[in-house]
Amino acid sequence: MAPANIIAPLTNSQKLFLQRLLVAHVLTDDNAKQLYQSIKEGFADVAPSQEEEEEEEGGGRDNGDQGYMGNNFEHCLGIINASLVPAFNLEVGTVSLPPPYNADNDDEPSSAQKSPGGRKRAHLVKYHAIVNRSNDGIAQSHAFPLSKGGPHEMAYFRLALEKMVERGIELFEEESSSTDAGVGCPGTLNRMELINLRTEMEGNHKDKLTIRQTECALEVMEV
């Protein structure tokens, strides 16, 4: 039996799927399955015979079936992750998120389920992407820049959001009779108003941010 620390090589078809996913950065579940199916049909997808499986267990298989894509899409992801994780500490990760808002379809009947309270539950969409499992410098350099802000910057961000929400509420009240009410918060602040917000910070955050530090915080918000 082969040692447990030996990493099984991927077939050419599995490598192609991995490369396409890497180039795309992220794929929906439907698009990923379409990609899987197109590669599967493009290669001679023949599962290894019993003799080949026995040779693989004994370490003698030469990985000759380069079209093998697993029994199904999920199995293929499992095979890829079984080699990707120990080799590079990367994996094909999956997350389920609500679909992007579409104003054109807001009033149309959908297949969304309703909760016991009567509210519609949006049908979740699965997304697949290659993710880094390591908390190394490369991963941290691609993290959201807000993590670089200190406590005063974070207090400033909260204050800016509060002011925009307050202004948005005022606009909603003024336009409550309008049938063309928008979606989301319509409140906005211009750059000078945002910079002057630093003078409204209270408690331990009062007078802690200079104009230059406030401008740097705004640059982070604009990323």
Solvent accessible surface area in square Angstrom, and as a share of the most:
residue,aa,sasa,rsa
1,M,221,0.99
2,A,38,0.29
3,P,82,0.51
4,A,115,0.89
5,N,129,0.66
6,I,108,0.55
7,I,72,0.37
8,A,55,0.43
9,P,94,0.59
10,L,20,0.10
11,T,6,0.03
12,N,73,0.37
13,S,0,0.00
14,Q,4,0.02
15,K,91,0.38
16,L,51,0.25
17,F,1,0.00
18,L,28,0.14
19,Q,105,0.47
20,R,119,0.43
21,L,0,0.00
22,L,108,0.54
23,V,118,0.68
24,A,41,0.32
25,H,141,0.63
26,V,75,0.43
27,L,29,0.14
28,T,38,0.22
29,D,23,0.12
30,D,98,0.51
31,N,70,0.36
32,A,0,0.00
33,K,81,0.34
34,Q,120,0.53
35,L,24,0.12
36,Y,10,0.04
37,Q,82,0.37
38,S,61,0.39
39,I,7,0.04
40,K,56,0.24
41,E,124,0.56
42,G,67,0.64
43,F,69,0.29
44,A,81,0.63
45,D,41,0.21
46,V,99,0.57
47,A,60,0.46
48,P,17,0.11
49,S,53,0.34
50,Q,127,0.56
51,E,112,0.50
52,E,58,0.26
53,E,84,0.38
54,E,100,0.45
55,E,89,0.40
56,E,80,0.36
57,E,119,0.53
58,G,59,0.57
59,G,56,0.54
60,G,54,0.52
61,R,46,0.17
62,D,124,0.64
63,N,27,0.14
64,G,55,0.53
65,D,22,0.12
66,Q,56,0.25
67,G,6,0.06
68,Y,27,0.10
69,M,0,0.00
70,G,5,0.05
71,N,105,0.54
72,N,74,0.38
73,F,12,0.05
74,E,106,0.48
75,H,68,0.30
76,C,0,0.00
77,L,18,0.09
78,G,40,0.38
79,I,43,0.22
80,I,0,0.00
81,N,31,0.16
82,A,72,0.56
83,S,11,0.07
84,L,11,0.05
85,V,39,0.22
86,P,81,0.51
87,A,43,0.34
88,F,140,0.58
89,N,55,0.28
90,L,53,0.27
91,E,45,0.20
92,V,8,0.04
93,G,18,0.17
94,T,72,0.42
95,V,78,0.45
96,S,49,0.32
97,L,86,0.43
98,P,82,0.52
99,P,55,0.35
100,P,110,0.69
101,Y,125,0.47
102,N,71,0.36
103,A,69,0.53
104,D,119,0.62
105,N,78,0.40
106,D,77,0.40
107,D,135,0.70
108,E,93,0.42
109,P,137,0.86
110,S,77,0.50
111,S,105,0.68
112,A,25,0.19
113,Q,131,0.58
114,K,138,0.58
115,S,24,0.16
116,P,138,0.87
117,G,74,0.71
118,G,44,0.42
119,R,196,0.72
120,K,119,0.50
121,R,133,0.49
122,A,56,0.43
123,H,135,0.60
124,L,94,0.47
125,V,37,0.21
126,K,102,0.43
127,Y,44,0.17
128,H,7,0.03
129,A,23,0.17
130,I,35,0.18
131,V,63,0.36
132,N,61,0.31
133,R,123,0.45
134,S,32,0.21
135,N,128,0.66
136,D,56,0.29
137,G,54,0.52
138,I,124,0.63
139,A,32,0.25
140,Q,101,0.45
141,S,80,0.52
142,H,154,0.69
143,A,52,0.40
144,F,125,0.52
145,P,32,0.20
146,L,52,0.26
147,S,92,0.59
148,K,166,0.71
149,G,27,0.26
150,G,27,0.26
151,P,94,0.59
152,H,53,0.24
153,E,38,0.17
154,M,71,0.31
155,A,12,0.09
156,Y,0,0.00
157,F,16,0.07
158,R,131,0.48
159,L,29,0.15
160,A,0,0.00
161,L,102,0.51
162,E,97,0.43
163,K,59,0.25
164,M,45,0.20
165,V,75,0.43
166,E,90,0.40
167,R,90,0.33
168,G,1,0.01
169,I,90,0.46
170,E,96,0.43
171,L,58,0.29
172,F,86,0.36
173,E,119,0.53
174,E,131,0.59
175,E,96,0.43
176,S,91,0.59
177,S,108,0.69
178,S,51,0.33
179,T,135,0.79
180,D,128,0.66
181,A,65,0.50
182,G,57,0.55
183,V,110,0.63
184,G,50,0.48
185,C,75,0.45
186,P,57,0.36
187,G,7,0.07
188,T,94,0.55
189,L,26,0.13
190,N,89,0.46
191,R,109,0.40
192,M,123,0.55
193,E,61,0.28
194,L,26,0.13
195,I,17,0.09
196,N,77,0.39
197,L,10,0.05
198,R,59,0.22
199,T,83,0.48
200,E,85,0.38
201,M,9,0.04
202,E,140,0.63
203,G,64,0.62
204,N,128,0.66
205,H,46,0.21
206,K,111,0.47
207,D,112,0.58
208,K,108,0.46
209,L,8,0.04
210,T,76,0.44
211,I,88,0.44
212,R,147,0.53
213,Q,79,0.35
214,T,0,0.00
215,E,47,0.21
216,C,51,0.31
217,A,4,0.03
218,L,4,0.02
219,E,86,0.39
220,V,39,0.22
221,M,65,0.29
222,E,120,0.54
223,V,126,0.72
